[in-house]
Amino acid sequence: MALQQYYISLTFGMTHVIYIAPSVIFWKAKKLETEEVLSREFDRVIALLGGDATFKYPLKTALDAHEVISMGFPSTVLTELVANVALIQHSDALEKAIGISMRTFQRRKGETTAKLLSPEQSGRAWKFAEILAKATDIFGSQEEAEQWLERPAIGLNQKRPIDLLSTPAGSQLVVQLLERIEFGVYT
């Protein structure tokens, strides 16, 4: 296997130097770019769920998110998510994505004492927000990402991505398809 060579051109005053750069430099640059994308997606997930004001303390890492998910999100997270995402304002989409019927959501919204979501519901809300954030990054807008979630996908055997979010295996298939689309493999 031949290593790819990169040529870097540098100018120092009147001296112009061209040298072959080791591919590790470009690997590190790509790693930094990937970390920026992941940070942007993490921030988008938090925003979809209502931002830092929704949680008792700011979520900065995936471990912070894990801790809050395992305790259960405050029910306001669900209200914020429904307000921020037009797609799940339809009764069947909310149930497929989060596991809560629209009727249960409306009842909980009207209750005076705020209940916590179960860890499973919190995890599904987080996963849905993660998938939507990744799709938004890939397709360029949240509107396009939501439309993609509703359309049958060739790579999912003509199933709609939103229909697969009701199980962990289905969610993984959707994430894998997004990764393939990101790298130019559409089927």
C-alpha positions as CSV (number, residue, x, y, z in Angstrom):
1,M,0.0,0.0,0.0
2,A,1.5,3.3,-1.1
3,L,1.2,6.2,1.3
4,Q,-0.4,9.4,-0.1
5,Q,2.1,12.2,-0.4
6,Y,1.2,15.8,0.3
7,Y,3.2,18.7,-0.9
8,I,3.4,21.9,1.2
9,S,4.6,25.1,-0.2
10,L,6.0,27.7,2.2
11,T,7.5,31.1,1.5
12,F,9.9,32.7,4.0
13,G,10.8,36.2,2.8
14,M,12.5,35.6,-0.6
15,T,12.9,31.9,0.0
16,H,10.3,29.5,-1.4
17,V,10.4,25.9,-0.1
18,I,8.4,22.9,-1.2
19,Y,8.6,19.7,0.8
20,I,6.7,16.5,1.2
21,A,4.6,16.4,4.4
22,P,4.0,13.3,6.3
23,S,0.3,12.2,6.0
24,V,0.1,12.3,9.9
25,I,-0.1,16.1,9.7
26,F,-3.2,15.8,7.6
27,W,-4.6,13.1,9.8
28,K,-4.3,15.5,12.8
29,A,-6.0,18.3,10.8
30,K,-8.8,15.9,9.9
31,K,-9.1,14.8,13.5
32,L,-9.4,18.5,14.7
33,E,-12.1,19.1,12.0
34,T,-14.0,16.0,13.2
35,E,-13.8,17.2,16.8
36,E,-15.2,20.6,15.7
37,V,-18.1,18.8,13.9
38,L,-18.9,16.6,16.9
39,S,-18.8,19.7,19.2
40,R,-21.1,21.5,16.9
41,E,-23.5,18.5,16.8
42,F,-23.4,18.2,20.6
43,D,-24.3,21.9,21.0
44,R,-27.1,21.4,18.5
45,V,-28.5,18.5,20.5
46,I,-28.5,20.6,23.7
47,A,-30.3,23.4,21.8
48,L,-32.9,21.0,20.5
49,L,-33.6,19.8,24.0
50,G,-34.1,23.4,25.3
51,G,-30.6,24.6,26.0
52,D,-28.7,24.8,29.2
53,A,-31.6,26.5,31.0
54,T,-33.6,23.2,30.7
55,F,-31.1,21.3,32.8
56,K,-30.0,21.8,36.4
57,Y,-26.4,22.2,35.3
58,P,-24.8,22.8,31.8
59,L,-24.0,19.6,29.8
60,K,-20.5,19.9,28.5
61,T,-19.5,16.3,27.8
62,A,-21.1,13.0,26.8
63,L,-20.6,11.8,30.3
64,D,-22.6,14.8,31.7
65,A,-25.4,13.8,29.2
66,H,-25.2,10.2,30.4
67,E,-25.7,11.2,34.0
68,V,-28.7,13.3,33.2
69,I,-30.2,10.7,30.9
70,S,-29.9,8.0,33.6
71,M,-31.7,10.2,36.1
72,G,-34.4,11.2,33.6
73,F,-34.8,14.4,31.7
74,P,-37.2,17.0,33.1
75,S,-40.5,16.9,31.1
76,T,-39.8,20.4,29.8
77,V,-37.2,18.8,27.5
78,L,-40.0,17.1,25.7
79,T,-42.0,20.4,25.4
80,E,-38.9,22.1,24.0
81,L,-38.1,19.3,21.6
82,V,-41.7,19.3,20.2
83,A,-41.6,23.1,19.9
84,N,-38.2,22.9,18.1
85,V,-39.0,20.1,15.7
86,A,-42.0,20.3,13.3
87,L,-41.6,16.6,12.4
88,I,-42.6,15.3,15.8
89,Q,-45.6,17.5,16.1
90,H,-47.4,14.8,14.3
91,S,-48.8,12.2,16.7
92,D,-47.2,9.1,15.1
93,A,-43.8,10.6,14.7
94,L,-43.5,11.6,18.4
95,E,-44.3,8.1,19.4
96,K,-41.8,6.5,17.0
97,A,-39.1,8.9,17.9
98,I,-39.5,9.2,21.7
99,G,-41.9,6.5,22.7
100,I,-44.6,8.8,24.0
101,S,-48.0,9.3,22.4
102,M,-49.2,12.8,21.6
103,R,-52.1,12.3,24.0
104,T,-49.6,11.4,26.9
105,F,-47.4,14.4,25.9
106,Q,-50.4,16.8,26.0
107,R,-51.6,15.4,29.4
108,R,-48.1,15.7,30.9
109,K,-47.8,19.2,29.5
110,G,-51.0,20.2,31.3
111,E,-49.9,18.8,34.7
112,T,-49.0,21.3,37.4
113,T,-46.2,19.1,38.9
114,A,-43.4,18.4,36.5
115,K,-42.5,14.7,36.2
116,L,-39.2,13.4,35.0
117,L,-39.1,11.3,31.8
118,S,-38.0,7.7,32.3
119,P,-34.3,7.0,31.5
120,E,-35.5,5.1,28.4
121,Q,-37.6,8.1,27.2
122,S,-34.7,10.4,28.0
123,G,-32.3,8.3,26.0
124,R,-34.6,8.1,23.0
125,A,-35.1,11.9,23.1
126,W,-31.3,12.3,23.2
127,K,-30.8,9.8,20.4
128,F,-33.4,11.5,18.2
129,A,-31.8,14.9,18.8
130,E,-28.4,13.4,18.0
131,I,-29.7,12.0,14.7
132,L,-31.4,15.2,13.8
133,A,-28.3,17.2,14.6
134,K,-26.2,14.9,12.4
135,A,-28.7,15.0,9.6
136,T,-28.8,18.8,9.9
137,D,-25.1,19.0,9.6
138,I,-25.1,16.7,6.5
139,F,-28.1,18.2,4.7
140,G,-27.4,21.8,5.6
141,S,-30.6,22.8,7.4
142,Q,-33.0,21.3,10.0
143,E,-35.9,21.6,7.5
144,E,-34.0,19.4,5.0
145,A,-33.0,17.0,7.7
146,E,-36.6,16.6,8.9
147,Q,-37.8,16.0,5.4
148,W,-35.2,13.3,4.9
149,L,-36.4,11.6,8.1
150,E,-39.9,11.4,6.6
151,R,-38.9,10.1,3.1
152,P,-38.4,6.4,2.2
153,A,-34.6,5.7,1.9
154,I,-33.1,3.3,-0.6
155,G,-30.4,2.5,1.9
156,L,-33.1,1.4,4.4
157,N,-35.0,-0.8,2.0
158,Q,-37.5,2.0,1.2
159,K,-38.3,2.4,4.9
160,R,-38.6,6.0,6.3
161,P,-35.8,6.7,8.8
162,I,-38.4,8.1,11.4
163,D,-40.1,4.6,11.4
164,L,-36.9,2.9,12.5
165,L,-36.2,5.1,15.5
166,S,-38.4,3.0,17.7
167,T,-35.7,0.5,18.4
168,P,-31.9,0.8,19.1
169,A,-31.2,-1.4,16.1
170,G,-33.2,0.8,13.8
171,S,-31.6,3.9,15.2
172,Q,-28.2,2.4,14.5
173,L,-29.2,1.7,10.9
174,V,-30.3,5.4,10.5
175,V,-27.0,6.6,11.9
176,Q,-25.0,4.2,9.6
177,L,-27.0,5.5,6.6
178,L,-26.2,9.1,7.6
179,E,-22.5,8.3,7.8
180,R,-22.6,6.6,4.4
181,I,-24.4,9.7,2.9
182,E,-21.8,11.9,4.6
183,F,-19.1,10.1,2.7
184,G,-20.9,9.9,-0.6
185,V,-22.4,6.4,-0.5
186,Y,-26.1,6.9,-1.0
187,T,-27.4,3.3,-1.2
